[in-house]
Amino acid sequence: MDPTRMCELLVGLPEVNVLGVTDVLGAPLRVHVETRSARPTCSGCGKRALVKDRPEVELVDLAAFGRQTRLVWRKHRWACPAPACPMGSWTGEHPAIASPRLGLTDRAGRWATEQVGRHGRTVNEVAEELGCDWHTINDAVIAYGSVLVDDPARIGEPTALGLDETLFARQGQWRRQLWSTSIVDVGAGKLLDVVPGRSNTEPCRWLAARDEAWRKRIRWATLDLSGPYRSVFDTMLPDATQVADPFHLVKLANAKLDECRRRVQNETMGHRGRKDDPLYRCRRLLTKADERLDERGRSRLLGLLDAGDPRGDVRMAWHAKEVLRSVYEHHDPELALEFVERLGRDFQDESCPEEVHSLGRTIIRWKDQIAAWHQAQVSNGPTEAAILWSGREGVFDVADEGVGARGGRVLWSAALASPMWRAGRSRHRSLLARAPPVEAVEVAGEGAARSHAGDRRRVLDGRRR
């Protein structure tokens, strides 16, 4: 068998001649090749071109036999023989070997993109494995990944859309916060795009770029009690049913409970919570779900409230939080809406502390979105998961070459050519064609079977205490 042909088979590139292999101790293996192609004709005048020069270009290639490898491509620089021809000279290219202006071979660039994008490896890790510069891998990931990201089929035709904000970076001497908004297909758990800011401007502009038929297909719009995002859906998706995320509603109730605890702590003790103060000692028990408290924990909680909550404000806020959680135990949308309306009015009672009043006002403002969960059964959980999820299919780790430092906050983005990318941020990550399904966040407690009337009695019992 021809040894030269055997070398060509091992190199695995079409239409190339293997000129030789350089093996230097402690250095990557260098394989010298040239293309096997017919002499081209000038595109300007049609005459057969002449060889002007034979430059050598060294490209990073995949490892061979456990060693880092370089492909040394001896190119052809062609020249038109006609002096008056405007073409002058040009360099021969071969896309199967390498793309223009990239320092990797085509197969190495595709492999690096898959390693960073599909398997969640960092650019630096891949660069170390191939023995090249960080920017060499990063440029290839951007070049190959942008085509996948810009594919119109990537966005698809979602029926449920979610919005959520992410702290993108801290910039300048005073660490000014730069926010971004993630747009997620809630049904598929797929990040569609990331736009700058957390106002309604950029999400509205993104939705306006979609055609009307695409917007009409959106049935559910999930959000986290955000006024600007509510404005986005009111303006751009008026036919979609807005769904308030259960997790953020319960989180708000816990925040109001903790705010009440800290206020009572300062009023009764005259200082912030200390480790021996009763209200400080029960701060974790207060935010814990009622059904997760055992008999010992409940007795300890009630004892600490008796010792540190003389007026019963914290106890009332605790009962209000638990009653609000029970909204998600109902399965009838109409009953849930009635429950939310009456609960919002009950929280306005003069016997309730000011934090519960504030919670009640929020519930009344968002009553339709809260009750819509019982009909839609979708939440903003996949939106949160798409931002936090890493190390699985569809992740990029890329950076703007215009920024020297590779440090900084990580952001999940779906478009390398998005406005945030062009703004020259230091670093961000991108989701590719599809992310794996992400289950919605479960908020409602299991096993608690309290009726509507029982919930109201509990609120009244809390007031009397």
GIZI-V323805 format. One record per residue. RES is the residue in three letters. PHI is phi in whole degrees, 0 to 359 (* if undefined). D_FIRST is the distance of its C-alpha to the first C-alpha in Angstrom with 2 decimals. Layout:
BEGIN
res->(RES/RES)
phi->(PHI/PHI)
d_first->(D_FIRST/D_FIRST)
END
This chain:
BEGIN
res->(MET/ASP/PRO/THR/ARG/MET/CYS/GLU/LEU/LEU/VAL/GLY/LEU/PRO/GLU/VAL/ASN/VAL/LEU/GLY/VAL/THR/ASP/VAL/LEU/GLY/ALA/PRO/LEU/ARG/VAL/HIS/VAL/GLU/THR/ARG/SER/ALA/ARG/PRO/THR/CYS/SER/GLY/CYS/GLY/LYS/ARG/ALA/LEU/VAL/LYS/ASP/ARG/PRO/GLU/VAL/GLU/LEU/VAL/ASP/LEU/ALA/ALA/PHE/GLY/ARG/GLN/THR/ARG/LEU/VAL/TRP/ARG/LYS/HIS/ARG/TRP/ALA/CYS/PRO/ALA/PRO/ALA/CYS/PRO/MET/GLY/SER/TRP/THR/GLY/GLU/HIS/PRO/ALA/ILE/ALA/SER/PRO/ARG/LEU/GLY/LEU/THR/ASP/ARG/ALA/GLY/ARG/TRP/ALA/THR/GLU/GLN/VAL/GLY/ARG/HIS/GLY/ARG/THR/VAL/ASN/GLU/VAL/ALA/GLU/GLU/LEU/GLY/CYS/ASP/TRP/HIS/THR/ILE/ASN/ASP/ALA/VAL/ILE/ALA/TYR/GLY/SER/VAL/LEU/VAL/ASP/ASP/PRO/ALA/ARG/ILE/GLY/GLU/PRO/THR/ALA/LEU/GLY/LEU/ASP/GLU/THR/LEU/PHE/ALA/ARG/GLN/GLY/GLN/TRP/ARG/ARG/GLN/LEU/TRP/SER/THR/SER/ILE/VAL/ASP/VAL/GLY/ALA/GLY/LYS/LEU/LEU/ASP/VAL/VAL/PRO/GLY/ARG/SER/ASN/THR/GLU/PRO/CYS/ARG/TRP/LEU/ALA/ALA/ARG/ASP/GLU/ALA/TRP/ARG/LYS/ARG/ILE/ARG/TRP/ALA/THR/LEU/ASP/LEU/SER/GLY/PRO/TYR/ARG/SER/VAL/PHE/ASP/THR/MET/LEU/PRO/ASP/ALA/THR/GLN/VAL/ALA/ASP/PRO/PHE/HIS/LEU/VAL/LYS/LEU/ALA/ASN/ALA/LYS/LEU/ASP/GLU/CYS/ARG/ARG/ARG/VAL/GLN/ASN/GLU/THR/MET/GLY/HIS/ARG/GLY/ARG/LYS/ASP/ASP/PRO/LEU/TYR/ARG/CYS/ARG/ARG/LEU/LEU/THR/LYS/ALA/ASP/GLU/ARG/LEU/ASP/GLU/ARG/GLY/ARG/SER/ARG/LEU/LEU/GLY/LEU/LEU/ASP/ALA/GLY/ASP/PRO/ARG/GLY/ASP/VAL/ARG/MET/ALA/TRP/HIS/ALA/LYS/GLU/VAL/LEU/ARG/SER/VAL/TYR/GLU/HIS/HIS/ASP/PRO/GLU/LEU/ALA/LEU/GLU/PHE/VAL/GLU/ARG/LEU/GLY/ARG/ASP/PHE/GLN/ASP/GLU/SER/CYS/PRO/GLU/GLU/VAL/HIS/SER/LEU/GLY/ARG/THR/ILE/ILE/ARG/TRP/LYS/ASP/GLN/ILE/ALA/ALA/TRP/HIS/GLN/ALA/GLN/VAL/SER/ASN/GLY/PRO/THR/GLU/ALA/ALA/ILE/LEU/TRP/SER/GLY/ARG/GLU/GLY/VAL/PHE/ASP/VAL/ALA/ASP/GLU/GLY/VAL/GLY/ALA/ARG/GLY/GLY/ARG/VAL/LEU/TRP/SER/ALA/ALA/LEU/ALA/SER/PRO/MET/TRP/ARG/ALA/GLY/ARG/SER/ARG/HIS/ARG/SER/LEU/LEU/ALA/ARG/ALA/PRO/PRO/VAL/GLU/ALA/VAL/GLU/VAL/ALA/GLY/GLU/GLY/ALA/ALA/ARG/SER/HIS/ALA/GLY/ASP/ARG/ARG/ARG/VAL/LEU/ASP/GLY/ARG/ARG/ARG)
phi->(*/294/298/296/295/297/296/296/294/292/294/76/245/281/57/229/255/275/273/167/229/253/238/245/300/82/240/298/288/246/253/264/224/218/280/253/219/287/296/282/252/291/287/272/239/85/279/291/283/250/282/266/201/232/288/254/241/264/242/287/238/294/297/236/55/77/237/295/229/237/259/263/262/272/278/248/258/265/222/281/287/278/297/273/288/287/293/68/227/206/256/291/237/215/298/288/269/198/278/299/63/242/268/240/291/299/291/292/295/293/295/297/297/292/297/284/280/273/259/72/280/282/299/296/296/293/297/294/294/274/73/226/285/302/293/298/291/298/298/292/297/295/296/281/286/299/297/291/293/279/295/300/290/295/289/71/230/290/251/224/238/233/236/203/263/221/288/280/194/244/239/84/297/263/55/296/281/246/255/223/242/264/249/232/282/294/296/263/64/242/285/270/193/230/239/288/82/234/266/271/293/290/299/296/295/294/292/295/286/277/285/296/297/296/292/293/284/286/265/236/232/262/206/245/59/259/298/299/289/297/296/300/290/298/277/263/231/293/272/279/275/279/234/283/290/300/301/289/292/293/299/297/298/294/295/293/297/293/297/295/299/292/294/295/302/292/290/271/256/79/202/291/299/240/297/263/285/302/292/291/290/257/297/286/294/295/272/283/298/301/288/267/275/277/297/293/294/293/297/295/297/295/294/292/294/298/278/244/233/295/267/81/293/292/299/296/296/295/298/298/297/292/294/297/298/289/304/275/272/274/242/265/300/292/296/296/296/296/299/296/299/292/294/299/290/299/290/271/300/294/282/276/291/297/293/290/302/298/298/296/296/295/298/294/295/247/300/294/291/293/289/295/300/292/267/276/58/235/221/272/303/299/294/297/293/295/282/271/292/210/75/227/302/96/252/250/223/231/216/284/293/286/252/291/285/258/276/111/287/272/230/268/226/252/222/290/259/287/305/292/293/292/290/81/290/287/199/203/248/230/266/269/306/207/261/293/304/240/288/291/288/270/247/294/289/257/89/267/242/260/274/299/295/296/296/293/297/293/298/295/299/296/295/294/289)
d_first->(0.00/3.78/6.20/8.80/7.74/7.54/10.92/12.23/11.84/13.64/16.24/16.86/18.72/18.76/18.57/17.90/16.07/15.55/17.53/17.67/18.98/22.46/23.55/27.31/29.25/31.46/29.99/27.65/23.94/23.47/20.44/20.94/19.97/21.37/21.77/20.32/23.56/25.83/28.83/31.67/35.22/38.30/40.00/43.34/43.44/40.29/39.10/35.48/35.04/34.30/32.30/35.00/33.18/29.91/31.21/29.15/29.95/29.16/28.91/29.21/26.26/25.77/25.27/21.79/21.52/25.32/25.72/27.37/25.10/25.88/24.04/25.02/25.01/25.61/27.71/29.21/32.97/34.13/37.52/39.59/40.62/44.07/46.52/48.79/46.17/46.91/43.25/42.66/39.25/37.01/33.87/30.89/30.25/27.63/29.15/25.89/25.29/28.91/32.44/34.72/36.82/35.10/33.57/30.96/27.85/28.54/26.90/28.73/31.96/31.76/31.02/33.94/36.21/35.51/36.09/39.39/40.45/39.48/39.47/42.31/40.73/42.38/40.91/41.36/39.46/36.39/36.69/36.80/33.68/31.67/33.52/35.13/38.63/40.71/41.33/37.64/37.29/40.73/40.09/36.96/38.90/41.67/39.45/37.51/40.46/43.03/41.38/41.67/45.20/46.39/45.19/48.46/47.30/47.25/51.05/51.44/54.89/56.65/60.04/61.06/60.87/61.68/62.59/62.76/63.12/61.01/61.87/59.17/60.00/62.86/63.26/65.38/67.83/69.72/66.65/67.50/65.95/63.60/63.23/60.84/61.05/58.30/58.12/56.65/56.05/58.07/56.95/53.24/53.73/51.75/52.57/52.93/53.99/55.94/58.75/60.88/64.31/66.09/68.62/68.61/67.54/63.75/63.32/65.61/63.57/60.33/61.90/63.41/59.93/59.11/60.42/63.56/61.87/59.61/62.72/64.60/62.05/62.90/65.35/65.58/65.77/65.71/67.14/68.66/72.30/71.44/73.88/71.47/68.87/71.67/72.57/68.97/69.04/72.60/71.64/68.15/68.00/71.60/70.72/68.61/70.37/70.30/69.65/70.75/68.33/69.98/68.47/70.01/73.35/73.54/72.34/75.22/77.67/76.49/76.78/80.37/81.13/79.86/81.81/84.94/84.38/84.09/87.19/89.28/87.96/89.25/92.53/93.35/91.97/92.09/88.57/84.93/83.58/83.55/82.08/85.48/86.60/86.71/85.07/82.28/81.62/81.27/79.08/75.96/77.92/79.36/76.03/74.67/74.73/77.89/76.11/74.03/77.19/78.26/81.92/81.86/80.20/82.62/85.63/84.41/83.87/87.32/88.95/87.40/88.43/91.99/92.03/90.52/91.23/95.03/95.22/92.36/90.33/87.06/87.71/88.32/85.07/83.20/84.71/83.91/80.25/80.02/81.83/79.51/76.49/78.03/77.66/74.15/75.47/76.96/75.01/77.47/76.87/80.53/81.81/79.43/80.73/84.32/83.54/81.98/84.96/87.55/85.63/85.57/89.33/89.99/88.18/90.68/93.59/95.78/95.32/91.59/90.42/89.26/85.58/85.90/87.73/84.79/82.37/84.61/84.65/80.85/80.72/83.16/81.18/77.94/79.41/77.63/74.20/74.83/75.93/73.05/70.66/72.24/71.23/67.82/66.56/64.24/64.48/63.04/61.09/57.69/58.56/59.17/56.05/53.82/55.11/54.81/51.67/48.54/45.21/44.20/42.66/43.69/44.65/44.03/45.04/45.28/47.64/49.03/47.50/50.93/52.34/51.36/52.26/50.04/52.82/55.42/56.09/53.37/53.95/52.28/51.71/50.11/49.72/48.20/50.03/53.32/56.53/56.14/52.72/54.07/57.02/54.83/55.26/53.51/51.33/50.81/48.64/47.69/47.24/44.56/44.51/46.21/47.57/47.92/51.33/53.98/57.07/60.42/62.59/65.11/68.51/71.14/72.10/71.59/74.32/77.26/79.45/82.17/84.11/85.28/88.83/87.72/85.82/88.97/91.08/88.74/89.18/92.94/92.91/91.09/93.75/96.56/94.96)
END
